[in-house]
Amino acid sequence: SKTTSINISLLIKIPEGLPFTIDWHIGDLGTIKIR
């Protein structure tokens, strides 16, 4: 569900300076790109 996806995304901690991009698609909210 959309709520579950959002809750999971909030649990993700991204260390700064890492050379990768995460494309996180959450239903109607679109795609969040963390670089």
C-alpha positions in Angstrom: 0.0 0.0 0.0 1.0 3.6 -0.3 1.2 4.1 3.4 3.5 1.1 3.8 5.9 2.4 1.1 6.1 5.8 2.8 6.8 4.3 6.2 9.6 2.2 4.7 11.1 5.2 2.9 11.2 7.1 6.2 13.3 4.3 7.7 16.0 4.7 5.1 19.0 6.6 6.2 21.4 7.7 3.5 25.0 8.4 4.5 26.3 11.5 2.8 28.9 11.3 0.1 28.0 7.9 -1.2 28.3 7.6 -5.0 24.9 6.2 -5.9 21.3 7.3 -6.7 18.2 5.8 -5.3 15.0 6.0 -7.2 12.1 5.5 -4.8 8.7 5.3 -6.4 5.8 5.9 -4.0 2.4 5.6 -5.7 0.8 8.9 -6.7 3.5 10.9 -4.9 5.9 10.2 -7.9 9.5 9.3 -7.7 11.9 10.5 -5.0 15.5 10.6 -6.2 18.3 10.6 -3.6 21.7 11.3 -5.0 
